[in-house]
Amino acid sequence: MLRATCEADLVSVTTPALKSYVQQLNPTTCVLPNYLDDLLWQPKNVIASEATQSPARPKVIIGYM
């Protein structure tokens, strides 16, 4: 990843703090902020154990990279 960051034509980051750090590795760095509105995602205060979880509704796993 370090090599890719250094050799990229452009690196996009999500915050000005990240930009100032990454610019030391690659001067062509720009900020492309996250546009996900946190108000759209209201967490539910539900903790389901394996015993109470319905087989018709399997566990949802969300990954991010």
HELIX and SHEET records of a PDB file:
HELIX    1   1 LEU A    2  GLU A    7  1                                   6    
HELIX    2   2 PRO A   16  VAL A   22  1                                   7    
HELIX    3   3 ASP A   38  LEU A   40  5                                   3    
SHEET    1   A 2 VAL A  11  VAL A  13  0                                        
SHEET    2   A 2 THR A  29  VAL A  31  1                                        
END                                                                             
